[in-house]
Structures are given as C-alpha cells and as structure tokens.
Amino acid sequence: MSRGNCISNRNIRIISTYVENLLGNTADLFEGISFPEDRYKSAKDYLADEDEWTTFETFQKVFRRAKRLVGDPNFYFNCGASSATLRSWGRFGYFVQLFSGPNDGIRRLPFFNTNFNDTKDIDIIKPPTYDKKLKKVRALIRVNFHEDHDANRDFIGDPYLKGIMASIPTIWGIPPAIIKQPLNGYDPEVLFNEEEEFLPFNLDAKIEDKKLTIYSPVEKKRKVVGRKVLLEPDIIGGRSIFLGRFSELHNGEENSEKKRYVGILITESLSANNINILTAGEIFKAPYFILDITYDRLHLWNRVLQSFSRRGKEGEPAYGMIDTINQLREAMLAKDMAYKELEKTNLELRKAKEDIDNYARNLERMVDARTAELRKAKEDLLTLNRDLEKKVKDQVEELRKYSELRRYLSPNITDRILSNGWNFNKISHRKLMTVLFSDIRGFSDLTDSLEPEEISVLLNNYLSEMTELIHRHEGTLDKIIGDGIMVFFGDPISTPDHAQRAVLLAIDMQKKVDQLKDEWLSYGYDLNIGIGINTGYMTVGNIGSEFHRDYTVIGNQVNIAARLEQMAKPGEILISQRTYSKAKDLATMEKTGTVRLKGIHSPVAIYRVQFK
C-alpha cells in the first residue's frame, strides 16, 4: 500500500537541477505549489529538502510544468539521464562513489527505489551478467506497482526511470545503457485516451474482437496496431516469470477456467511529433513491467580513470554514507509514524463524515432535540472511554519502560531517562564507549565441590555486591552469564569520562572481592576475578529480532575487552591502549607488552592496573 506522501523530494531535486542547468533558473517551476507554511518559507525550500516526501499529484504537476518550460519532447527521459552528469542525487552521491562499477549500481536499484518513491517495487530478475552473444552486460528487472496505485497515472515516470537506469554506466565513462521494455502493465484504452501526453493526438484507442485499433495521426485513419495473445512464462532462477514470450489466443481460451494471462501484442510502431507512441513487439496489459537492460562491460582503463577522479576524497564517502544512512533511518521512521497517524486521522474523519451524512439523511424536525441529546450523551461516553483507555495504556507503557531500564541501569539513571522521555526502542548506532568484562577464576572447580544451594548463596551475594558497584559508577549492566559480568559505559546517557568510570569500577570490584574472600574461604575456595577493559567505537542499541531483543553492544572493540578478560590472571585488571590514554592518571599502570588477539587484525598494547 502506498502512503499519502509517496514521492521523495529527491526526485524534485533531480528535476529542478536539470531545469536550472538548461534555463539558468527555476523561477516559475514551483509557483502555486502548496507547502507546509509552518515549517518552510516557500514551496521551493520545501521541495528542495531531500528528507521530505510529497504527494504524487505535486510531483506530476512539477514534472509536467518542467517539460513545458524546457520544451523538449523527450524531457522525461533526458531529465532522468541528467542525474548522472549533474550529480543531482543529493546525499545518495556518497553511495555511488562506493560502487565498484555499473553492475553494482544496477544491483542496488531496489534499495534506491524504496528511498525515491512509495508507488512501486523493483525486483532484479536476472542480475547483471556478461552475454557472450551480445558482447554486452545484460540485466532483467521487474517493476510492480502497488495495488492502490494505478500504473496508467504514472506514465511520465516510466521514461524518467529509464533515463536514470540508462545513465548508470556513464558514471564510469561507458556509453548509456540500452533499455527495452518487452512487457508493460498499461491498459491502452486508458493510457492513450486519458494520459495528458497523448490527448493532442486524439488516438481513440479501442479493443474490439481481440484487436487493438487507434486513429493514426500520421495516416489520418483508423488502423489495427495490436492483437490479444496468451503470455507464456519462462523459468528464471526457479521462478516462473513473464518476459515477453507468447502464443496465439484461440477461441475460448480467454474465458477458460484455467488461469491464463492475456496481453496486447503491439504489431506496428507509431511515432508522431518526435514522440514514440507505440513500439512493435511490446506487450500491453501485462501483470507487471519488464525492463531488459544492456550496456558495455567495464574495462580496466575505465576503473583507473574512476579511481583517479575519486582520489583526494577517500575519507569523504564513508563518513557521508554513515551520516546518510542514519538520516535515512530517522527520516523513514519519522515518515512511517507520521503516515500511521495520518491514516488513523483519515479513518476517524471518514467515520465522522459518515455519521454526519447518516444523521442529516435521517433527521426529522420533531425529534431533532431528542436526537441531539442522545448523540451528545453517546459522544461524551465515547470520549470518556477513550480518555480512560489512553490513560491506562500510558501507565502500562511507563511501567514497561521502567521494567526494561531497571534490567540494565541504576534507579537514579532510570528516573533521569524516563523524566526526559527517552525512547528505549531507538535504532542502533555507532558510538565511542568503554566495555568491561569480569569473570571468577576457577569457578568450575567450585561447582564440582559444592552443593547447588551453597553455590547459589555465594554467587547471589557476590553478584548483588557487584551490581551495587556498577550502579554507583553509573555503568550499564549488559548481561550476567553464570559468574561472568559484562558492563558498558557511555550509553544510554553519554558520559565523556566513560573510560575513567570503567577503571574505577574495576578497582572497586577487586577491592570488594578482597572483602568477600573470608566467606568464600569458609567453603574452601579462594575468591579471585580477572577483569578486561577496552575503549573504542562499537554499535549500541536494541539488537535482535522482533520476538526477542537485547540492549547491548557489539563489534571488534567488544571482542578485545573479552579477550583481555580471558588473559587476566586472578586479581588482575588488564586494559587496552585507548583506555590507558584516558584513565592513566587514576592509578599506577604498567605496560605488560603488545600481543595479537584471536580474531583481531592489529596488535593490542596491554596495561596492568595497580590498585593495592
């Protein structure tokens, strides 16, 4: 299902950039276009914001006006093709710089499509593959319009999309791709009789007796230009797909109980006023659109030229891409929430309108006052119920948030987060943080010699003391696995001194272990723990599936801390170089050497914290 604002303003950006390149300005392009005046000064400012989305009607209005201003019969295709030469994709230009070649660009079309429109889906039927017979790279793409979006209304978007696709190889210095469209989903009776681009030709398309006829503006007479055929599927990658193969339609087959797809095969090409109207061999009224794309193979020389054109900007794409992805995620979440709210409001308005219409139709003068009283009483009761239900839901939600936060954080931090309206279900993100791992040394030997009840008493007391220390230093308790503990600092509340907090916590944990030794010795066990700490960039957030998520951190920097903990001897605290650089003034620390850790590419410098 398509949402109300279904067209990304990135499309408007491509259009306006092309018009400005040709005419020198876009003065008349946005005249009379509505926009949210509470957030933008003008329609141009609103439509230039690539993070905003607009309606299909606004997009069509701007696009058709742009063609009239430029006066180019092939404007829609040329506009799409200009996106490569004018680099008018906005922040998506960062992605293009990371592509290895046109094959990579073609494969990413479904991703880009979802961020440019919400009217259709793109599926790669056959990925880019070199065809020895054609001596070209060939790809097959399927375009499916959403059920609530009529493809016949989006005709001008067809050449625009082809233009964008055709321009992809030109980024690497290769000639534009050749795009054929053997199948399309247009209904010729609707398209040629109602689409604004074809109205001047008075085509008067009709399907009668299994034939398509139109009035030819060239020959000034009605002629047959197509006939009904049966579509025959091909098997591609184990899937049954219509690619343009057909058989002739015999009597009775069209109305047969067996499901068969009937299309309109165009038998004669037709052009008028430099506009291609029909292409022989194409099939109309197909269940979807098929695009057959061919282009030259990327050679070494083109790769070399491309690498030189990017030199000096190597750091720019990565940071730009990260920023773009984060903004895309936030924009998509915001748009989805806004769309759901708008959909809910529309349903309420529709229901309210129906109630008013029914009330007006059934109203009688003699019972007007009584009916109004009953209706008001009903509305008051519904309002009361809604308010009560909302209060209950809000309170349940607050309790749920509090319960989730208490799993990880101290009561003080939990209260601070809830008072600021923090959303515990936010998306994961990269951040500079510190992570600590600890583990009781030789604990498996203890479990072999004591009863489960005795182990439970010792372990519960130990974990309670450790948890109290973690809360005191405002760390986030990630998880407890048996006798092992994982804690991270710096999220959900950012603390610039996260490395110092982790080291101070480790020292307090070792001191607390010294206090607990007597109790453990009474059971015949000398309590000792090893601790590993690392500071670095890691991914933090709610990670998992929709059925189970954990608020945690992941990444190579987390693995380094875990490896340091495994290396730590009983009573030792081992930290990495980055943690040492931020916390070296807290205690005496000595460098123990540089080692290679399993799974970590670069050597790691290790320091031991002296705490006694």
N, C-alpha and C positions, 0 to 999 in steps of 0.2 A: 504494500500500500504506500502511495506517495503522500508526503506531508504537504501542508499548505504552501510553505516557502520551500519549493523543491529545486530551485536553481541557485547554485553558488555564485556569488558575485565575482568569482574568478573568471567566469565567462564574460561578464560585463567588462572586466579589466582587459581581456583579450580584444573585445570589440572596440572599446574606446581607444586603446593603444593603436590599433590598426587605423581607425578613422583619423586620429591625430597625426599619425605618420603620413597619411595621404593628403589631408586638408590643412594641417598645421594647427588645428584646434578642434574642440568638441562642444562649441558654444551652444548649438541647437540640439544636441543629442539627448539631453536629459530634461528639456523643457516640458513642464506639465506632468512630470513623473511624481507620483506620491512617494513620501518617505516619512520615517518616524521623526517628527519635528522636535520631540522631547530629547532626542539624543544626537541629532545631526543638524548642521546649519543649512544643508542643501541636498538635493537628490544626488548630485554628483559626488558629494562627500560620502553619502550613504552607500552608493553603488560602487565606490572605489574601495570600500572596506572589504577585503577578500575573506574576512572571517564571518561576514554576514551572508544570509541567504535571502532570496527574493522570490516572488511568485512567478509562475510560468507565463502569466499574462504580461507582467512587466518586462520579462526577458524578451518575449516576442515583440512587444511594442518597441523596445530599444533596438532590437536586431533589425526589424523591418525599416525603421527610421534611418538606421545607419546605411542600409543599402540605398535608400532613396537619396541620401546626402552624397554618397560616393558615386552612384550611377553606374555601377559595374554589374553586368548581368550575372557574372559568376562570383558575386561578392561573398556569398556564404562560404563557399569552398575556399576562396582566397583568404578570407578572414581567418579561418581555422588554420590554414597553412602558414599564415604570418606569425603564429605563436612561436615557431622555432627561430625564425630570423630576428624577431623583435624581442625574444625572451620575455614574453608577457604573461608567464605562468605565475608570477608572484613568488612566494616562498618555495613553491614547488621546483623552482630552478635549482635549489640545493640538491634535490633528489637526482635530477638529470645529470648533474656533474659527477655523481657517483656511479652512473650506469656504465657498464663495460662496452656497450655498443647498442645498435638499434634492436637487436634481438631482446636484450634486457628491457628496453623501453616498451616493446610490444607485449612482453610477458606481464608488465606491470599495469597494463591498461585497465583491468578490473579494479585495482586499488584506486587509480586516479579517477575513474568514472564515479565511484562512490563519493569522492570528495568534490566533484564538479556538478553532479545532479542527483536527484532522487526520483527520476522518472523511468529509468530503465536499468537493466543489469547486463553486464558484458561477461561473456564466458569464452575462454580460449579453448576452441575445439581441437585445433591442431597447432602446437607451439611452433615457433619459427624453426624451419628445417631446410637445409640446402637441397634443392631439387636439381639433380644432375641433368635431367632432360631440359628443363627451363634455363639452367645455369643461373638460377636466382634463388634467393631465400623466400620460402613461401609459408604463410600462416593463415589459418581459418579461424574466424571469430563469429560468435553468435551474439546477437543483440535481442534481448527480450524486454518489451515494455511492460511496466507494471499493469495489473489488471484494471486499475482505476484510472489509467492514463491512455487516452486514445492516440495511437501512433499517427493517425491521419492529421492530427493537430500539430505534430512535431516535424512536419516535412522539411522546414528550413534548417532544422538541427541535423538532418541527415548529411547534406554536403559539408556542413561545418565540422561534424565529427570526422568525416572522411579527410577533410583538409588537415586536421590535427594529426591523424594517423599517417597521412602521406608525408607530412613534414618530418616525421621522426628520423628517418635515415639522413636527412640533410644536416642534422646536428653533427654528424661525423663526416661531413663532406661527401656524402653519397647522394646520387640523384633521388628525387622524391619517389616514394613507393607508388606502384600502380594498384588501384583498388577497384575490384569488380564486385558487383552485388547480384549474384545469381538469384537470391531469394529476398523478397521483402514482404512485410505484412500489410501493405497499403491496400485498401479497397478502392479500385479505380473509379467506381461510381461516386464515392465520397470525395476522394482526393482531387480528381480532375474537375468536379462540378462545384466544389466548395472552397478549395485552397486558393487563397488570395493571389498566389503567384501564377495560377493558371486561368483565373477568371477572364483576363483580356482576350484569351484565345477562343472562348465560347466552344469548348470541346464537346459538351453534351454527351459524356460517356454513358454507355448503356451495355448491360449484359443480357443478351437475349439468345435463346436457342444455343446455349453453350458457347456463344461467341461474344467478344468484346468489340464494340464499334464506337467510333468517335467521329466528330466532324473535323476534317483536316483543314487547318487554317492555311495550308500551303496549296492543296489541290482544290479547296473550296467545295468539298463534297464529303458525304459520309462514307466511311470505309471500314472494313474489318481489319483490326490490328492485333487480335489475340483470340485464343480459344481455351476452353477448360481442359485441364489434364489432371491425371492422378499423380500425386507426389510419391516417389519411391525412396525409401530410406537407405542410407549407407551405414556401415558399422565402422565407427572411429573410436579406437581405444575402448572397445567393449560396449560403446553406447550407440543406440540407433538414432541417427541424425539425418535430417533432410538437407542435402547440399545442392540440389538443383536437378537431380535425376528424376525422370518422369516417364509415364506410359500413357497411351491414349485412353480417353474416357469412353467406355462403351455404354450402351443403353442400360439403364437400371443400376449401374454401379454407383452413381452419385447418391442415390437414395437407399443404397444397400444397408442392411442392419450392421454389417461388418464395418467397423470404423475405418474410413479412408479419408485422406486429406486431399481436397480438390483445390487446385490453384489455377491462375490465369496465365498461360504462357504468351508472352508478347512475341508476335511473329513479324513485326515490321517496326523499324526505327523511325522516329519522327523528331525533327528539330524545327524551331521557329524563333526568329529574332535572337539568334545566338544562344538560345536556351534549349537544352536537351530535354525533351518531353518523354520519349519512350526509347528503350534500347532493346533491340531484338535479342531474344534468348533469356531475358529476365522473367521471373515468375512472380506475379502479384498474389495477394490473399494467402500467403504462406503463414504458418503459425508463428514465425519469427523471422528475423533478418539474418542473412549470412553474408559476411564480407570476406572476399578472397584477396589477400594482400601479398604482393610480390615486390622484391627490391634486390639491389645488388648486394653481394657479400662484402663485409667489411674486411679490407686488406690491411696489412701491416703498416703501410705508409699512412693510411688514414688514422690508425691508432697513434702513430708517432706524432702527427700533426695535432691530434686531440690532446695528447699529454702535454705538448708544449703550450697549447692555448690555456691549459689549466695551471701551469707552473706559477708559483708565487701565491697561490690561493689554496694550498693543500689543507691548511687548518680550517679554512672558512666553511667548507661544505659540512664537515662533521658537526661543528657547533651549530651551524644554521639548521641542519637536519634535526638535531636533538630539540632545538627550540621550536621548529616547525611541528614536529611530532607532538610535543607537549601542548602546543597551542591548538593543534588539530583535535587532540583528545578532549581538551577542555571545551573547545567550541562544539564538538559533536555531542558531548554530554549535556551542555547547556541547551543546544538546539533540540535534542531529544526530550529534555524536560519541558522546554517551552512548548514543543509540539503536543506533548501529552496534556499539558494544562489547557492549551488552545482547543484540543479535541474535546476535552471534558466540558469546557465552557460552551463550545458549539452544540454539544448534545443537550446541555441544560437550556440553552437559548431555543433550540429546536423544540424541546418538550414544552417550554413556556409558551412558545408561539402556538403550538397545537392546542394547549389548554385554553389560550385566549380565543382561538378560532372556534373551538367547540363551545366555549362559553357564549360567544357572540351569536352563533347559529341557534343555540337552544334557549337564548334569553327571552323571557316573557315579562311584560311590564308589571303584571300583578304580583309576580314572585321575585322581582328584582332585589328588593331589600333583604328578603329572607335568604336568597341565594348568595348575596354578597356576604352576609353574616356567616353562613356555613363555610363559604370558601375561605374567609379570613381565619375562622377557627381552625380549619384544616391546615392552612399555611403556617399559622402560629405553632401548631403541634409539630409539623414537619421541621420547622426552624428549630424548635426546642430539641427535637430528637437529633437533628444534625449537629447542633452545638454540643449536646451531651456526648454523642458518639465521637466527635472530634476531640473533646477533652480527654475521653478515655483513651483514644488512640495515642494522643500526645503523651499522656502519662506513661502508657505502656512502652512507647518508644524511648522515653527518657530512662526508664528502668533498664531497658535492653542495652542502651548505650553505657549506662553506669556499670552494668554487669560485665560488659565486654572490656571496658577500660580497666576495671579492677583486676582483671586477669593479668595485666601487664604492668600497671603503674601504681604509684603510691596514692593514698587518698587525697593528698594535697594537690598533686598534679591532675588527678581525675577531676576534682572540683574546678580547677582552673580551666581545664579543657572544655568541660560541659558549660561553664558560665560564658565562654567565648563562642559557643555554638559550633565547636569543631566537629567535622564530619568524619567518623571513624572508617567509613567505607570509601574514602578517596582513592584515586588510582595510584599505582606505584610510581616512584620517581627516583632519580639518582641523587645522591647526597653524600657529602663528606661527613663521616661518622666514625665512631670507635666501638669495637665489639670485644667482649671479654668472654673467655671460656674457662671453666674450672672443673676439676674432677678429683674425687677422693682416690688416693693411690692405694692399690691393693685391696680394693673394696670387695672384689670377687672372693678373695680368701676369707674375708669376714663372713660372707653369706654362707660359706660352706661349713663354718664352725658354730654359728648361732641359729637359734630358732627364728622363724619369720616374725613372731611377735616382738622379740628383742631387737631385731634389725629395724622394725618399724618405729619403735620408740626412739632409738638413736638417730635414725635418718630424719624423722619428723622434727625432732628438736634441732638438729643441725640445719635443715632447710628453713625452719622458722627464723633462726638467727640470721642466716644469710639473706633471706628475703627482707628482714627489717633493715639490714645494712644497705641493700640495693635501693630500697625506698628512701633511706636517709640521704643517699648520694644522687637521688632523682634519676636512677637508671631505669630502663625499660626491660622488664623480665620477659625474655622471649620464650624460653621453654625450660622445663626441668625433665631430664631423661635419666631416671634412676638416681644415681648420685652425681650426675653432671648438671651444670648450670650454664645457660647462655644468656648474656645481658648485652644490650647495646645502648649507646648514649648519643644524643643529638636529634632524636625524633620520638614522639610527635611534637615536643616543644624543643625548638632549636636552642642549643647551648654552645657558645663558642669555646667553652673550656671542657668539651666532652672528653678529650684525652686525659686531662688532669683528673677529672672525676673518676674515670675508669681506674687510673693508677691508685688514687686514694682509696677507692673501694677495695682493690686487690690487697692493699696493705692492711686495711681493717679486717678483711676476711681472714688473712693469715694470722693476725693477732687474735681474732675470735677463735680460730682453730686451737691456738695455744691454750685458751681458757677452757675449751671443751675437752682437752686431752685426758684430764683425770677421769672424767666419766667414761670415756671410751676405753681407757686403760683398765678400768674395772671389769671390762668384758674381754680383756686380753688383746686389745688392738690399739696400736699407736697411731692416732689420727693425724694424717698429713694430706695436703691437697697441692696440686700443681695448677698454675694459672698461666694462660697465654692471652696477650692483648695486642691488637693491631688497629691502626687508624688508616682510613682510605675511603675512596669513593665506592659506594655499594648501593644496590637497589633496595628500597624500603617501601613497604605498603602491605595491603591485604592481598596475599598471593595464594592461589588455589583455584578450585572450581566453584561453580555456583552452589554446590552442595556442601562444600567444606573449604573455609579459608582460614589462613593464619596470618596475623600481623607479624611480620618477620623481616629479616634482611638476608639477601643472597648476593653471591658474587665471589670473585677470586680473593678479595680482601678479607672476606669472612673465613674462607678456607685457610688463609695464612694464620689467623688467630687460632683456629682449631689445631693446625699443625704445631704451633708454638706451645699450646697447652699439652699436646702429646709428648713434646720434647722435655717439658719442665720436670725436674726431679721433685721429690717430696719437699714441700716447703718453699719451692722456688716460684718467682714471678718473672716470666720472660716477656719482653716487649719488642716491637719492631722499631726500625729506624725512625719512621714518621711519628710514632707515639713518643719515642725518646726526645725528638726535637721539640715537642710541645709540652713535655712534662719533666724535662731533665732537672729543673730546679726544685722539684718536690722532695727528692731523696737522692741518696748516693746510688749511682748506677754504673755498672762496668760492662764494657763490651766483651762478649764471650766468643765472638767470631762471626763469620759470614758463611751461611750454608745454603744449599739448594734443597728446597722443599718439594715433596712429591706433588705434581700437578701444577707447580708454579714455575714459569719460564725463567725469571730473573733471580739471581742470588738475593738472599734476605739477610741483612745485618741484624744480629740479635744482641739485646742488652738484658742484664740481670739486675733487678731492683733489690737494693739492700734496705731492709725495713726494720731490723732489730737494733 
